[in-house]
Amino acid sequence: MAEKITEQDLDKIRQWFGVDLDSLTEESFAASQKAARKKFHPDNFAHLGDDGVMEMAKERFQELEKLAAKIRQHFEAKAAPAEKDPYLYASDGMSIDIMTQDKTLKFQLFSSAMIYEGDKVNIPGTAAKLISRDDYLPRISTGFRDNIKVHLAFGPQDDLRAVVFWLFQHINGRTSTFVIEGKVVPIQPEAILHAIRKEARKELGPGQAD
């Protein structure tokens, strides 16, 4: 059940994102959350060497993440009446390729400075996982564009909208081409969701998807 957004939350939304909740779209929220995470991440204050400041930074960052979770639930609840898909979806490892000129994106996706083939990251709020298909080390990259190769694994219990929104908020504005199972997909939440569902149905087969 979605947590209720309180009047205090509405004030914080204006503070963090600069607009009222009703003025936020999934796209503008993703961009605003990415900027806020970058600005207020506790790592930005580590150089001060002050435990008190670090504790305050962590608390504020946690407050931002909790508020963001409520906003995501708000978007999911708004979409729910139109959501009449009778099928369940799952994948052992859907192939995704992310073309980007942003050399930091892969490390931010995995929250690690070194990534090895088979490394996994859990997508918050779900049991879904992003799994690296290659090694990525912090070295000078050759070539003008990176191809971040991953598998996406999820089960029928996972909220695919939460999975898609997590992906979208990381790649939006930072990715030139997004490919699912060899097919280029527009970098839009509904288009990504549709593509993942379509490929998952193929993977499960008609009998198992019903």
N, C-alpha and C positions, 0 to 999 in steps of 0.2 A: 504494500500500500504506500502511495506517495506521501511524503511528509508535507504537511500544510505549510504554505509560505505565509509567514506572519507579517504584521506591519513593520516590525523591526527588520525583517529580511528585505522588505521592499525598500526601506531606507538604505540598507547596505548595498542593494543592487544599484541604486542611484550613485552611491559612493564609489563602488568598485568599477561599474561599467558606464556611468555617465548618462544613463537613460532610464526611463521607467520600464518595468517588466513587459508591459504591453508593446513597447517600442522595439523590443529585442526580437530578432529572428534567429534561427539556428546558425545561420552564416555569420551574422554580426556578433552573436554571443561567442562563437568559436574564436573569432579574431580577437575579441576583447579579452577572453579568458587567456589566450596564448600570450598576449601582451602583459597581462597582470601577473601571470606565472613567471614570466621572464623578469619582470621588474621586482617582484617581491619574494623570489625564491631565496630560502635561507642561505644558500651558497654565496649569494651576493654580499653577505655580511660576515662571512667567515674570516676575512682578512683583518677585521677589527680586533679579533682575539678577545672578545668580551662575551662571557657566557650568558650574561643577562640579556644582552642585545640579541644573541642567537636564539635564546628561549622565546623572546618576544616575537622574533621573526618567524619561528616555527609555529607559534600559536596563531599568528596572523595568516600564515600560509594555509594552515589547517582550516581556519575559518573560511578562507576563500574556497577551498576544495569542497567543504560541506555545503556552502551556498551554491556552488556550481552544480553539485549533485541534485539539489532541490530544483534548480532551473532546468536541468536535463529531464527530471521527472515531470516537470510542468509541460515541456514540449511533448514528451511521450504521451501524457494524458490527453493533450489536445489532439494528437494524431489518432488516439485509440478508437474514437467513434467510426472513423473511416477505415479502420484496420479490420477487415473481415476475411483475412486469409486463413483457410481452415487447415493449412499444412504446417508440419513441423520440419525444421531444417537442421542439418548437421553436416560436418565435413571433417575428415581426418587430416586434411592439410591442403586447403585450396591455394593454388599458386597465384601470388600477387607480385607484380613488378612495379616499382615506384621510380620513375625517372625524375631526377632533380639536379639542380646546380648547387643546392645547399649542402655543403659537405658535413654539416653538423646534424642533419636530420636523422640519419640512421642511428647515431649515438643517443639522440634524445628519445627516439622511439623505444630503444632498449634500456634507457637510463644507465648507460655504461660507456666507458671510454674505449673498451675493447670488446668486440663481438666475434664469436666463433660459430661456425656452422653447427646448428642444433641448439644454440642458445635460445631461450624462451623468455617472453615477457607476458605476464598476465594482464588482460585488459580489465581495468577497474570495474567493479560491479557485476562482473560475469566470471564464468570459468573458462572463457575463450582465451586462446593464446596466439601470439604472433611468434613464429619460429624462423630463425635465420637460415637461409639456404646457402650462405657463404660466410667467409671470414672477413671482418672489417676491422682493421687496426688503425690507430691514430698516426697515419703517415701521409706524406704528400701524395695526393691522388693524381694519377695520370689521366689525361682526357678532360674534356670540358664538362661532362655530365656523368653523374653517378647513376647506376641502376641498382637500387636496393631490392634484393631478392628475398622474399619471405614466403612462408606458408601461413595461412590462417586456419586454425583448428577451433571448432566450436561444437557444442552439443545441442540437442533439441530443447534443453532447459534454458539456453542462453538467450538473452534479449538482444536480438540482432540490431535493433535501433541503437542500443547503447554501444554495441561494437562499432557500428558505422559512425556514430557521432564521435567516438574516441579517435578513430582513424581520420575522420574529416578534420577535426580540430587540430591535428598534427600536420596534415599535408596541405590544407587550404592555403593558397597563396605561395606555396613553397615547392610545388610539384608541376612539372611540365606535362607529363603523361602518366596516367594511372592505368595499369593493365591487370585484368583478372582472367586467369586461364587463357591467356593469349589474345584477349579482346580488350581494346581500348575503351575505357569507361569515363564519361564526363565526371569531373570532380564536383559532384553535387550529392548531398546526402541521399535523396530518393533514387538517383541513378545508381549509386553504389549499392544501396540496399537491394534494389531490383536485380542487379547483376549477381550479387552473392546468393540471393534466393534461387535464381535461375540455375546457377552452377551447382548449388547444393541439391536441387531437385534431380539434376542429371546424375549426380554422384550417388544419391540414395536409390534412385530408380523409382518408377511410378508406384509400385506396390508398397514400398517402405515409406514414401513421402506422405501417403494418405493418412 
